[in-house]
Amino acid sequence: MVGLSIGEKHFIQGGIAQDLRTDGRKRLTYRPISVETGVIAQANGSARVKMGKTEVIASVKAELGRPSSSAPDKGKVSIYIDCSPTAAPQFEGRGGEELSMELSAALRQCLLGGKSGAGAGINHSSLSIVDGKVCWDLYIDGLVINIDGNILDALGAAIKAALSNTGIPKVNVASTAPSDEQPEVDVSDEEFLQFDTTAVPVIVTLTKVGRHYIVDATSEEESEMSWAVSVSVNREGLICGLTKRGGAGLDPSVVLDMTLVVKHVSEELMNKLDSEIAAAQAMEEKS
Amino acid sequence: MEYVSPEGLRLDGRRPMEMRQLRAELGAVSRADGSAVFEMGNTKVIAAVYGPREVQQRSQQLNDKALIRCEYTMANFSTGDRMRKPKGDRRSTEISLVIRQTMEACILTHLMPRSQIDIFVQVLQADGGTRSACINAATLALADAGIPMRDLVTSCSAGYLNSTALLDLNYVEDSAGGPDVTVGILPKLDKVTLLQMDAKLPMDIFENVMQLATEGCKAVANYIREILMENTKQLENRRGI
C-alpha cells in the first residue's frame, strides 16, 4: 500500500526511537482532531471526525424492532463499517470487505461488550420500550472517506460523537393492549430523548514500531509496525475491550505496561474529544 | 397528489423552474489525485479520481487511449430507510456505466494511452438526482486532478408533474412516477452527452422539458466554473504569483 524506500523506513524508525516523529509529534501525541456533528440529515445522529488526514463519518439510525428472546428487556445495537473506494482504489468492488469486517468486529468488541450486553459502553436497557415486545434497534454505520492510518481510533471517536448527537424519538405506548398482542406505539416527531454517552469508551491504538510504541500512527508508520493493540477505555479508566492486530507476538508483561500508558493517553483524548463534540454541537445549534 | 400548489410552489417551496441550492468543494479526499464534494439540496456526493496511472489489469490495457473506470457506491445511511442492499446491485452498476460513458465523452483519452483513470463516486445523502450530482462531482474531481478534458460535463434533471415542467426533481417528486429526463451536456461545445428518460411524454412537451433540463445544466456549469476559478485563484495565491 505504502511504497517506502529503505532510507525513508530508517528515518521513520529513527525518529520514533528519538521521540520525534516525521511530522514533529512525540510518540504519545495525537494529530489534531476535528469534529463536525449533524452532517447526515436523514440520520438520528451523525458526525464527521478528522484525525490529521484520516476522515470518517458515523451515523446512527434508530428503528423500531422486536427484542431478542434471550434479552427481552434490552434493545439491539449493530455496528457496520464500510470502506469507501474514494479512500483507496484497492477498496473497489469487494476489495474493502475484509478490512470493513475486521474494523466492524473490533468496534463491536470495543463498544458492545459481551453477548449479554453486560459491560457495554452503550446502555442496551435504555433502548427498551415494552419488555419483550418493542425496542429500539440502533444501527451504527461508519464510512471511511480518507485513510491515513489509525482508522479504528477515528471510527471510535466518530461513533461517540454521533451518539452524543443522537436524539431518539419519545414513544408513547397505548396501555390498553392485551398482553399477548403487539402494543400500539406512537412515535413522537417533536420530542427527542438525548442519548446518554458518558459511558461510551474511546479507543486508543498503540502501534509498535521498532522498540517503542506510538499512538495515532499514520499510514507510513503503520507500514512499519510489528503489532498494534487497540484498547477501549471509558471515563472511569476501565478497560472495555481489547483487540490485537498484526503478525508479531508480544510479551505478556508489555500488556500491563501498555494499559498504564493507555489509561493516561485515553484521559487526554477523552477530554479533547468531549470539548470538540461540545464545540461542534454549539456550532450546529447556531447555524 | 398535488406536486405543484395553485400558487405555483412545489413541495419544498421552490418554483417550478428553480434549482436546489448548489454547493461544491474541491480537494475533500487528500489521498486522491483529485476529489470533490457536490451537493444539490439534500443530495450529497463525494467523487475521487485516481490516475492517470499504470493499468492494474494488463488484459484491460488499451494501446491507443486511456482506460476509464468508474464505481458508484451508496452509503448505508444515505437513504431515508436504512439500506441493506449488497454492493454492486443492478442499479449501481447501471449508474457506474452511465457515469463512465459520460466522462469518457469528455476526457481526452487519446493523450494518455496505456494508462488508467479511476473515478469513484460515493453517495452520502440521496434525495433525488443522484445521477446528476455524481456526474457534476466527477467533473469537478477530474478538473481537480488536472486531467485534460474537452469541456466540463454537467448534468441536471427535469420532470413533468401536474402539467408543469419541473427542474431538478427531489426524491418525492422523482418517485411520483412521472417522466424524469436526465440530461448531461458539454456546455461550451453545446453537445448532449447523456440523455435518459423514463415514462412517456408528448413530443412537444418533451422538447420543453429537455430545454429546461439543458438550462439547468448550463446553470450548474456556471457554478462549477466559478468554483474552479476560485480554487485556481487560491492556488495562485499559495504559489505567490
Chai-1 contact restraints between the chains, C-beta under 6 A:
chainA,res_idxA,chainB,res_idxB,connection_type,confidence,min_distance_angstrom,max_distance_angstrom,comment,restraint_id
A,I40,B,F77,contact,1.0,0.0,6.0,A-B,restraint_1
A,A41,B,N42,contact,1.0,0.0,6.0,A-B,restraint_2
A,Q42,B,G80,contact,1.0,0.0,6.0,A-B,restraint_3
A,A43,B,F77,contact,1.0,0.0,6.0,A-B,restraint_4
A,K53,B,S30,contact,1.0,0.0,6.0,A-B,restraint_5
A,S59,B,F77,contact,1.0,0.0,6.0,A-B,restraint_6
A,K61,B,R82,contact,1.0,0.0,6.0,A-B,restraint_7
A,S84,B,Q122,contact,1.0,0.0,6.0,A-B,restraint_8
A,P85,B,E71,contact,1.0,0.0,6.0,A-B,restraint_9
A,P85,B,F120,contact,1.0,0.0,6.0,A-B,restraint_10
A,T86,B,V29,contact,1.0,0.0,6.0,A-B,restraint_11
A,T86,B,I46,contact,1.0,0.0,6.0,A-B,restraint_12
A,T86,B,A48,contact,1.0,0.0,6.0,A-B,restraint_13
A,T86,B,F120,contact,1.0,0.0,6.0,A-B,restraint_14
A,T86,B,Q122,contact,1.0,0.0,6.0,A-B,restraint_15
A,P89,B,Y50,contact,1.0,0.0,6.0,A-B,restraint_16
A,P89,B,D118,contact,1.0,0.0,6.0,A-B,restraint_17
A,E92,B,E71,contact,1.0,0.0,6.0,A-B,restraint_18
A,Y139,B,R82,contact,1.0,0.0,6.0,A-B,restraint_19
A,D141,B,N76,contact,1.0,0.0,6.0,A-B,restraint_20
A,D141,B,F77,contact,1.0,0.0,6.0,A-B,restraint_21
A,L143,B,A75,contact,1.0,0.0,6.0,A-B,restraint_22
A,N146,B,V29,contact,1.0,0.0,6.0,A-B,restraint_23
A,N146,B,R31,contact,1.0,0.0,6.0,A-B,restraint_24
